[in-house]
Amino acid sequence: MRNKEEHAELDGPRNASLVLLLHAHLPYCRRPDHPGSLEENWFFEALTESYLPFVRMLDRLQSDGVAARLTLSLSPTLLCLLRDEHLLKRYRDRLAAVEKIARREARTGDFKDAAGWQASFFEETLRTWDGRCGGDLLAVLREYADAGRIELATTAATHAFLPAFQGRPDIVETQVRVGLDMFEDIFGFLPSFFWLPECGYFPGLETPLKAAGIRAFGLEHHGITRARPPSETGVHAPLRCPNGVVALARDREISRRVWSAREGYPGHPHYREFHRDRIHELPESALGEWMVESGVRLPSGLKYWRVSEPGREKAFYDPKAASKQAEEHAEHFLNELRKVARAHGSATPAPLWFAPFDAELFGHWWFEGPIWLESLFRAMATQDTVVAVSASEAAARYVRCPQGIPAPSSWGNRGDYSQWINRETDWIYPVLFDSHSRLMKLIEHRADGAATGSPYDRALRQTARTLLLAQASDWPFMMTTGTAADLANNQMERLFSRLERLCADLENGTIDSSFLCECEALDGAFPGLRLDRFTP
């Protein structure tokens, strides 16, 4: 079943178009053996500070009759986490625990006012989770998608950096197909738009996308500015690939204003300081379970301070001043777009801005981001020079857009593939290629008696899951940047160890049931995985 949106074909819109795309992604991080893991805490922080505030924003805008047209891309690994009852229960317990700490802090000491506000925020989050969502965030998002207020999209199964596998089209095709399967299993339809992990594009990638029914995708700005032939309109109009799939390119200049702490809005001194967390200053007796095995305290979200100049004492956060500043920054952003649109005049088509961001920027990294986003939609509702449209709508509005082949590109720090393919990571890919080939042979020659649900069938599916998880872009990215590099290396080694043993057991015809159960508990993503997705 295809996404229900149908759009009138136009030579080009008269109104300038803004496509805001939020890409929500986290690596699969289920750790039943260790409830206090850093990976699990990433998920909890994103729920509390980004995903649930996003729901509250949509609710307020809908209540006031304000349109909030945007595209939300949800990675399949995140979808798996959001359906994991065990993990969601742990999230609810953790949220209640940190709310209790904030309430205790609000009763005494120098942090009384700041902690009181923070406790109210956690209390509101609990109400959103228990009441509005009933513990099911995906149901609320589906509700808004069905109402036509947001567009839902997805990406490759485990957010694999697809250019790393361009020499193995079977791996690329599997990542695309399994990702779309997961999305359709949950939402009941296939998306029209596909988010390329890390904006990673290589010429020819549009082929498996079209085969899977995708109509449009996004990429980095130089994917279009260096296209063959060069596009005369640059990033301000889509580019149609030879096979008809449409590419939207990120507008680097306007995007920088939103995500850059140095050059953009998030570094303003009225905003909440991300890097200082009260949890690091509390006595050990007040921590509860806020520890990891290395002894490093997990971030709690107890952030009482605002951004201050380096070397100066941090001042306490003022939520009213921060909200006002976010509203002003939203007005400034819209006014800058309107200036460009007015300078363009009445010629059609009017300019397009494609502005994709990590969803976690809004709330987690930039705490006031959801306020800015809501203020922007409210401001846009008072004018008609710039209109908000979804990614698929934008692709459909520009029927006579330039045609060409996008250039190899990514949104890595150099715009190329080097953040994922380099000396630190080159040991990964031969193992992944070899493991995929072994799995394909095992699937092709599986025993006739390997009935669905048998130990052999379970081991085969688990091998496929573990292989997909090992292909994720997150771990090579961390190895390259040095951010949690030890965690990334350890994760890859653990995945490869389980993968090798599973393949060997299958090849030898000896399935260790206890080891298989252990793997299913650790790498339990994609419960409805189809093995035919691994064969051409």
C-alpha positions in Angstrom: 0.0 0.0 0.0 1.4 3.4 -1.0 1.5 6.6 1.1 -1.9 8.3 0.6 -0.5 11.7 -0.4 -1.5 12.7 -4.0 -0.2 16.0 -5.3 -1.2 18.1 -8.2 1.6 18.4 -10.8 2.7 22.0 -11.3 5.3 23.5 -13.6 6.6 25.1 -10.4 5.1 26.7 -7.3 4.6 30.4 -7.0 5.3 30.4 -3.2 8.8 29.7 -1.9 8.9 26.2 -0.2 10.6 25.2 3.0 11.1 21.5 3.6 12.0 20.7 7.2 13.1 17.1 7.7 13.9 15.7 11.1 15.8 12.4 10.9 15.4 10.4 14.1 18.0 7.6 14.5 19.7 5.7 17.2 21.7 2.5 16.9 20.2 -0.7 18.2 21.2 -0.6 21.9 19.4 -3.2 23.8 21.6 -4.4 26.6 19.6 -6.8 28.8 22.8 -7.8 30.5 23.6 -4.3 31.6 20.7 -1.9 32.4 23.0 1.1 33.0 24.6 1.3 29.5 25.6 4.5 27.7 23.9 3.3 24.5 20.6 2.8 26.4 20.9 6.2 28.0 21.2 7.8 24.5 17.7 6.4 23.8 16.3 7.6 27.1 17.7 11.2 26.5 16.3 11.3 23.0 12.8 10.3 24.2 12.7 12.8 27.1 14.3 15.8 25.4 13.4 15.4 21.7 10.7 12.9 20.7 8.1 13.6 23.5 8.6 17.4 23.3 7.9 17.0 19.5 4.6 15.3 20.3 3.7 18.2 22.7 4.5 20.7 20.0 2.3 18.9 17.5 -0.6 18.8 20.0 -0.3 22.5 20.7 -0.2 23.5 17.1 -3.2 21.2 16.2 -5.2 22.7 19.1 -4.6 26.2 17.8 -5.3 25.2 14.1 -1.7 25.9 13.0 -0.3 23.8 10.2 3.0 22.0 11.0 4.0 20.4 7.7 7.3 18.6 7.9 8.9 15.2 7.2 9.9 12.9 10.1 12.3 10.1 9.1 12.4 7.2 11.6 15.3 4.7 11.3 14.3 1.0 11.5 16.6 0.5 14.5 14.8 3.3 16.4 11.5 1.7 15.4 12.7 -1.5 17.0 13.7 0.3 20.2 10.3 2.0 20.4 8.5 -1.4 20.3 10.7 -3.1 22.9 8.5 -3.4 26.0 11.4 -4.3 28.3 13.4 -1.2 27.2 10.3 1.1 27.4 9.6 -0.1 31.0 13.2 0.7 31.9 12.7 4.1 30.4 9.6 4.8 32.5 11.4 3.7 35.6 14.5 5.9 34.8 12.3 8.9 34.1 10.5 8.6 37.4 13.8 8.2 39.2 15.4 11.4 37.8 12.2 13.3 38.4 12.4 12.2 42.1 16.0 13.5 42.3 15.0 16.9 40.8 12.1 17.2 43.3 14.5 16.5 46.2 16.9 19.1 44.8 14.1 21.6 44.5 13.4 21.5 48.3 16.8 22.8 49.5 20.0 24.5 48.5 21.2 26.8 45.8 19.4 24.9 43.1 15.9 25.3 44.4 14.4 27.3 41.5 16.4 25.7 38.7 15.7 22.2 40.0 12.0 23.0 40.6 11.6 24.0 36.9 13.5 20.9 35.8 11.3 18.7 38.0 8.3 20.2 36.4 9.7 19.4 33.0 10.2 15.7 33.9 6.7 15.6 35.4 5.2 16.9 32.2 7.3 14.3 30.3 5.8 11.6 32.4 2.3 12.9 31.7 3.0 12.9 28.0 4.4 9.3 28.1 1.7 7.8 30.3 -1.3 9.9 29.2 -0.9 11.2 25.7 1.1 8.3 24.3 0.1 5.5 26.7 3.6 4.3 26.3 3.3 4.0 22.5 4.9 7.0 20.7 4.6 5.4 17.3 0.8 5.3 17.6 0.7 9.1 18.1 3.0 9.7 15.1 0.8 7.4 13.0 -2.2 9.5 14.1 -0.6 12.7 12.9 0.6 11.1 9.6 -3.0 9.8 8.9 -4.3 13.3 9.5 -1.8 14.7 6.9 0.0 16.9 9.4 3.3 15.2 9.1 5.0 12.9 6.5 6.7 9.8 7.8 9.7 8.4 6.1 12.5 5.9 6.9 16.0 4.9 5.9 18.3 1.8 5.5 17.7 -1.0 7.9 20.6 -0.3 10.3 21.5 3.1 8.9 24.4 1.6 7.0 26.7 4.0 5.1 25.6 2.8 1.7 28.6 4.1 -0.4 30.8 1.7 1.6 28.9 -1.1 -0.1 28.5 0.3 -3.6 30.6 -2.6 -4.9 28.1 -5.0 -3.4 24.7 -4.0 -4.7 23.2 -7.1 -3.0 24.1 -5.6 0.4 22.7 -2.1 -0.6 19.5 -3.7 -1.8 19.1 -5.7 1.4 19.5 -2.7 3.6 16.9 -0.7 1.6 14.4 -3.6 1.5 14.6 -4.6 5.1 14.3 -1.0 6.2 11.1 -0.5 4.2 9.7 -3.8 5.5 10.1 -2.7 9.1 8.4 0.6 8.3 5.5 -1.0 6.5 5.0 -3.6 9.3 4.5 -0.8 11.8 2.7 1.9 9.8 0.9 -0.1 7.2 2.1 1.8 4.1 5.4 2.4 2.3 6.9 5.9 2.4 7.5 7.9 -0.8 10.7 9.5 0.6 13.8 7.7 1.7 16.6 9.2 3.9 20.1 8.3 2.8 22.1 7.5 5.9 24.6 10.3 6.5 23.4 11.8 3.2 25.7 9.2 1.6 25.1 9.0 -2.1 26.9 7.2 -5.0 25.8 7.3 -8.6 23.4 4.4 -9.2 22.0 4.4 -5.7 18.7 5.7 -7.2 18.3 2.3 -9.0 17.5 0.1 -5.9 15.5 3.0 -4.5 13.2 3.1 -7.5 12.9 -0.7 -7.5 11.6 -0.4 -4.0 9.0 2.2 -4.9 10.8 5.3 -3.6 10.1 8.6 -5.4 12.5 11.0 -3.7 15.5 11.1 -1.4 17.8 13.7 0.2 21.5 14.4 -0.1 24.2 16.9 0.7 24.4 20.2 -1.2 27.3 19.3 -3.5 25.4 16.2 -4.6 23.5 18.6 -6.8 25.9 21.5 -7.3 28.5 19.1 -8.8 25.9 17.0 -10.6 26.4 15.9 -14.3 25.4 18.0 -16.0 25.5 20.9 -13.5 22.2 22.1 -12.3 21.4 25.8 -13.2 19.1 26.2 -10.2 21.6 24.7 -7.7 20.1 23.5 -4.5 17.0 25.7 -4.8 15.2 23.1 -7.0 15.1 19.3 -7.0 17.2 17.3 -9.5 15.5 14.5 -11.4 17.7 11.4 -11.9 17.6 9.6 -15.3 15.3 6.9 -13.8 12.8 9.6 -12.5 13.7 9.5 -8.8 14.0 13.0 -7.4 16.8 14.3 -5.2 16.6 17.2 -2.8 19.8 18.8 -1.7 20.5 20.3 1.7 20.8 24.1 1.7 24.0 24.4 3.7 23.8 28.1 4.5 20.3 28.1 6.1 21.0 24.8 7.9 24.1 26.1 9.5 22.1 28.8 11.3 20.0 26.2 13.0 22.6 23.5 14.0 25.9 25.4 14.5 26.6 26.5 18.1 29.3 28.9 16.8 27.7 30.4 13.8 24.0 29.8 14.5 21.3 30.1 17.1 22.1 27.3 19.6 25.1 29.0 21.1 23.1 32.0 22.4 23.8 32.7 26.1 20.1 32.6 27.0 19.9 28.9 26.0 20.5 25.9 28.3 24.0 24.6 28.6 24.2 21.1 27.2 27.6 20.1 28.6 27.1 20.6 32.4 24.9 18.0 34.2 24.2 18.2 37.9 24.5 14.4 38.2 28.3 14.8 38.2 28.2 16.8 41.4 25.7 14.8 43.5 26.9 12.6 46.3 27.1 8.9 45.4 24.3 8.1 47.8 21.8 10.2 45.7 22.6 8.5 42.4 20.6 5.3 42.5 21.4 3.4 39.3 23.1 6.3 37.5 26.4 4.5 36.9 28.0 2.5 34.1 30.5 -0.3 34.5 33.5 2.0 34.0 32.4 4.1 36.9 31.4 7.1 34.7 28.1 8.7 35.7 25.4 8.7 33.0 23.9 12.1 32.0 20.6 12.6 33.8 19.2 15.7 32.1 19.5 17.7 35.4 20.9 20.8 33.6 20.4 23.9 35.6 22.7 26.4 33.8 22.7 28.5 30.7 25.4 28.9 28.0 28.2 31.2 29.3 31.4 32.5 27.9 34.5 30.3 28.4 36.1 30.9 31.7 33.1 32.6 33.3 31.0 31.1 36.0 27.9 29.4 34.7 24.7 31.4 35.3 21.4 29.7 36.1 19.0 29.0 33.3 16.0 31.3 32.8 13.4 29.3 30.8 11.3 32.4 30.1 14.3 34.3 28.6 15.2 31.3 26.6 11.7 30.9 25.2 11.6 34.5 24.2 15.0 34.2 22.5 13.9 31.1 20.6 10.8 33.0 19.3 13.0 35.8 18.1 15.4 33.4 16.4 12.4 31.8 14.6 11.3 35.2 13.3 14.8 36.0 12.2 15.0 32.7 10.3 11.7 33.2 8.5 12.6 36.9 7.6 15.8 35.8 6.0 14.0 33.3 3.8 11.4 35.9 2.9 14.1 38.3 1.8 15.4 35.8 -0.7 11.9 34.9 -1.9 11.1 38.6 -2.5 14.4 39.1 -4.3 13.5 36.2 -6.6 10.4 38.2 -7.7 7.4 36.7 -9.4 9.3 34.3 -11.6 8.4 30.6 -11.3 9.3 28.3 -10.0 9.9 30.0 -6.6 13.0 28.8 -4.6 13.0 25.7 -2.5 15.0 25.2 0.7 15.6 21.6 1.9 16.7 21.7 5.5 17.3 18.3 7.1 18.5 17.9 10.7 19.1 15.2 13.2 15.9 15.1 15.2 17.9 15.0 18.4 19.2 18.5 17.7 15.8 19.8 18.7 15.6 19.3 22.4 18.6 17.2 23.2 21.5 19.1 21.8 19.6 22.4 21.5 17.1 22.3 24.4 15.0 25.2 23.0 14.9 23.7 19.5 11.3 22.5 19.8 10.2 26.0 20.9 12.0 27.5 17.9 10.3 24.9 15.6 6.9 25.7 17.0 7.5 29.4 16.8 8.6 29.1 13.2 5.3 27.3 12.2 3.3 29.9 14.0 5.1 32.7 12.3 4.7 31.0 8.9 1.0 30.8 9.4 0.8 34.6 9.4 2.3 35.0 5.8 2.2 33.3 2.5 5.6 34.2 1.0 7.2 31.0 2.3 5.2 27.8 2.8 6.1 24.6 4.6 5.8 21.4 2.6 6.8 17.8 3.1 9.8 16.3 1.2 7.5 14.3 -1.1 5.3 17.4 -1.8 8.4 19.4 -2.7 9.5 16.6 -5.1 6.1 16.6 -6.8 5.7 20.4 -7.0 8.7 20.9 -9.3 7.7 18.8 -12.3 10.1 20.5 -14.8 13.1 20.4 -12.5 16.6 19.9 -14.0 17.7 16.4 -14.8 21.1 14.8 -14.1 23.2 12.4 -12.1 24.1 13.6 -8.6 27.7 13.6 -7.5 29.2 11.3 -4.9 28.7 13.0 -1.6 27.9 12.8 2.1 27.3 15.3 5.0 30.5 14.2 6.7 33.0 16.9 7.7 34.7 16.9 4.3 31.7 16.0 2.2 33.2 12.7 1.1 33.2 9.2 2.4 36.3 9.5 4.6 34.4 9.7 7.9 33.3 6.1 7.4 35.9 4.6 5.2 39.5 5.2 6.4 42.5 3.6 8.1 40.6 3.3 11.4 37.7 1.4 9.8 39.1 -0.4 6.8 39.3 -3.7 8.8 35.5 -3.8 9.1 34.4 -4.0 5.5 36.2 -7.3 4.3 34.5 -9.1 7.3 31.1 -7.7 6.3 31.5 -8.6 2.7 32.6 -12.1 3.5 29.9 -12.7 6.1 27.2 -11.5 3.7 28.5 -14.0 1.1 28.5 -16.8 3.6 25.0 -16.0 4.7 23.7 -15.9 1.1 25.2 -19.4 0.5 23.6 -20.7 3.7 20.2 -19.3 2.7 20.5 -20.8 -0.8 21.5 -24.2 0.4 19.5 -24.4 3.6 18.2 -27.9 4.5 14.7 -28.8 3.2 13.8 -29.7 6.7 14.7 -26.3 8.1 11.0 -25.5 8.9 10.1 -22.0 10.1 10.8 -21.8 13.9 13.3 -24.7 13.9 16.7 -24.2 15.6 18.3 -24.0 12.1 15.8 -21.5 10.8 16.2 -19.4 14.0 20.0 -19.5 13.7 19.8 -18.4 10.1 17.6 -15.5 10.8 19.7 -14.5 13.8 22.8 -14.5 11.7 21.0 -12.2 9.3 20.0 -9.8 12.1 23.5 -9.7 13.6 25.0 -9.1 10.1 22.7 -6.1 9.5 23.5 -4.7 12.9 27.3 -5.0 12.2 26.7 -2.9 9.0 25.5 0.2 10.9 27.2 3.5 10.2 27.4 4.5 13.8 30.3 2.4 14.8 32.8 3.4 12.1 31.7 7.1 12.6 32.6 6.9 16.3 35.9 5.2 15.5 36.9 8.0 13.2 35.8 10.9 15.4 37.1 9.4 18.6 33.7 9.9 20.2 33.1 6.7 22.3 35.7 5.0 20.1 36.4 2.2 22.6 32.7 1.5 22.8 32.4 1.3 19.0 35.4 -1.0 18.7 34.1 -3.2 21.4 30.7 -3.3 19.8 32.1 -4.3 16.4 34.3 -7.0 18.0 31.3 -8.4 19.9 29.1 -8.4 16.8 31.8 -10.1 14.7 32.4 -12.7 17.3 28.8 -13.7 17.5 28.5 -13.5 13.7 31.4 -15.8 13.1 30.2 -18.4 15.6 26.7 -18.3 14.2 28.0 -18.8 10.6 30.3 -21.6 11.7 27.5 -23.4 13.6 25.3 -23.2 10.6 28.0 -24.4 8.2 28.8 -27.3 10.6 25.2 -28.2 11.2 25.6 -27.9 15.0 23.3 -25.3 16.6 24.1 -24.3 20.2 20.7 -23.5 21.6 21.9 -21.6 24.6 24.2 -19.4 22.5 21.4 -18.8 20.0 19.1 -17.6 22.8 21.8 -15.3 24.0 22.2 -13.8 20.5 18.5 -13.4 20.1 18.3 -11.5 23.4 21.2 -9.2 22.5 20.5 -8.7 18.7 16.8 -9.0 18.6 16.0 -6.4 16.0 13.7 -7.0 13.0 11.4 -9.7 14.5 9.6 -10.2 11.1 12.9 -10.4 9.1 12.4 -12.0 5.7 15.3 -14.1 4.5 14.4 -13.6 0.8 15.6 -10.0 1.3 19.2 -11.3 1.3 19.0 -13.0 -2.1 19.1 -11.0 -5.4 
